[in-house]
């Protein structure tokens, strides 16, 4: 695959993690601005999973 396999968008309204496949994005996780610790951990785990997937 050429290009980025995933990316994160960060804004005051929250953060969103996307994966890319065949030039189409897929929302993998969302972290709202009023998140709790569990939401933060889930978002982090999603990002780590995307990194591991890209390393294969």
C-alpha positions as CSV (number, residue, x, y, z in Angstrom):
1,X,0.0,0.0,0.0
2,X,1.3,3.4,-0.9
3,X,0.7,6.4,1.3
4,X,-0.7,6.6,4.8
5,X,-2.4,3.5,6.2
6,X,-4.1,5.6,9.0
7,X,-4.3,9.1,10.3
8,X,-5.7,11.1,13.3
9,X,-7.6,14.4,13.1
10,X,-7.5,16.6,16.2
11,X,-9.6,19.7,16.9
12,X,-11.2,21.4,19.9
13,X,-14.3,19.4,19.1
14,X,-12.5,16.0,19.6
15,X,-10.2,13.6,17.9
16,X,-10.9,11.0,15.2
17,X,-8.8,8.0,14.1
18,X,-9.2,6.8,10.5
19,X,-7.8,3.9,8.5
20,X,-7.4,4.1,4.7
21,X,-8.1,1.3,2.2
22,X,-8.2,1.8,-1.5
23,X,-8.3,5.6,-1.0
24,X,-11.4,5.3,1.2
25,X,-11.4,6.4,4.8
26,X,-13.0,4.4,7.6
27,X,-13.7,6.0,11.0
28,X,-12.0,3.7,13.6
29,X,-12.5,5.6,16.8
30,X,-13.7,9.0,18.1
31,X,-12.7,10.8,21.3
32,X,-15.1,13.6,22.3
33,X,-13.8,16.6,24.2
34,X,-15.7,15.6,27.3
35,X,-14.2,12.1,27.3
36,X,-13.5,9.9,30.4
37,X,-10.5,7.7,31.1
38,X,-12.2,4.6,29.5
39,X,-12.8,6.5,26.3
40,X,-9.2,7.7,26.3
41,X,-7.9,4.2,26.8
42,X,-10.1,2.8,24.0
43,X,-8.9,5.5,21.6
44,X,-5.3,4.8,22.5
45,X,-5.7,1.1,22.0
46,X,-7.2,1.8,18.6
47,X,-4.3,3.9,17.5
48,X,-1.8,1.3,18.8
49,X,-3.7,-1.4,16.8
50,X,-3.6,0.7,13.7
51,X,0.1,1.1,14.1
52,X,0.7,-2.6,14.5
53,X,-1.5,-3.4,11.5
54,X,0.5,-1.0,9.4
55,X,3.8,-2.5,10.5
56,X,2.9,-6.0,9.1
